Amino acid sequence: MNESGLNINQLNPAYLPLGSALTQNVANPLYNKGGAGALGTPTVSRAQLLLPFPQYTSVTLNNSDTGSAYYYAFYLRGERRLRNGLSVLASYTWSRTATDVLGVSTAGAAQITSISGAQDAYNKRDEWSLATQDAPNRFTTAVTYELPFGKGRSYLKNGRVLNFLAGGWSANAVGTLQTGFPLAVSQPNNNSVIGAGYQRPNATGVPAATGGSVADRIDGWLNPAAFSQAAQYTFGDVTRFLNARGPSLFNWDVSLFKTFAIRERVKAQFRAEALNATNTPYFGNPNTTFTNNQFGVITAQINNPRLAQLGVRATF
């Protein structure tokens, strides 16, 4: 499985006991030997000279084959068409996804978090966690109902005028309900001096997710008491992706169609549609940078408010 974003020029953890001595400036043996930027100065940090490739600030490994993942799921699908014009299609998926792959592409997925790089490039197993795209519950359904009015139906079937007004109507609804995606909590990176791309905090044993309705949690989706800041030259023990999740998705799109004949070969369809018919907001993920004054606060809505539209389409 391919991955990206692993800095193989990170300082070996064996040197971490040196502590603040790693930030001390020492004579730069690369000075006047082609070094540029931070490597072209008379002195550099001791940490720089202890890197696997001290002539570079970072060396990023792409497309290695060291990642692993698993996915398993239970899928149930049902479809039913009834004689009274009612048709129902529904599916449910329960799944579980875990991985240690880095730099997962998230194109088109606003709620999925991407983490590039490892906290500790020498301990890849510490990156094993729920996958960023793990959504254990997803239910979708599509319902169509041909209203029982007009010619060939049970009611208001006699007379051209009644058929024109009441016949040919159908109602449709498409619904999606899905669990939120896992959240990834990080903290200000105290380990940039050793080449770590980011740093996670420590867990205190308190549940990370708060309780209550979505409205109650907007300003406190995560509990700060669940974390403590990891010190410099240490690696936080919080997993890469928590089993604390962002907001779930609840969306219904409904429509009402009427098809009628204008002439023998000319037909028209009137359409009334409501997207996000229940006007239920789908919120973005909360701020997940521990110690940030907005930590746990949701500040964005991803979907649009209810959108109603009318239209007429002719075919001939």
Number of C-alpha atoms within 10 A of each C-alpha: 12 14 21 20 20 27 23 21 22 29 25 17 15 7 15 16 11 12 13 12 13 20 15 12 14 15 13 19 16 18 16 12 10 9 15 13 7 14 23 17 15 14 16 20 18 20 25 27 21 16 20 15 15 15 16 15 18 20 15 12 14 14 12 13 11 11 18 14 14 11 11 11 12 11 11 11 12 10 12 10 13 9 6 12 13 16 16 16 15 17 15 17 16 14 15 16 17 18 20 22 28 22 18 18 15 13 8 7 9 10 21 22 20 15 19 18 22 27 27 27 21 15 10 16 14 17 21 18 19 24 26 25 19 21 20 17 17 18 17 17 18 18 18 19 18 19 19 19 20 22 18 13 17 11 15 18 18 13 10 13 12 15 19 17 14 18 24 21 20 19 18 18 19 18 17 16 16 18 17 22 26 25 25 24 24 26 20 16 17 19 21 14 19 26 22 24 22 19 28 26 25 21 18 14 9 11 16 21 20 16 13 9 8 15 9 11 18 18 16 20 27 28 15 18 12 17 25 17 17 22 14 17 21 19 20 22 15 22 19 25 24 18 17 18 21 22 23 21 17 17 20 20 20 20 19 18 18 20 18 18 14 13 9 7 8 11 14 16 16 15 18 15 19 18 19 22 18 14 17 15 20 20 19 20 27 23 22 19 17 20 15 12 9 15 19 25 19 21 13 13 12 12 15 12 15 15 12 14 10 11 10 12 10 13 10 9
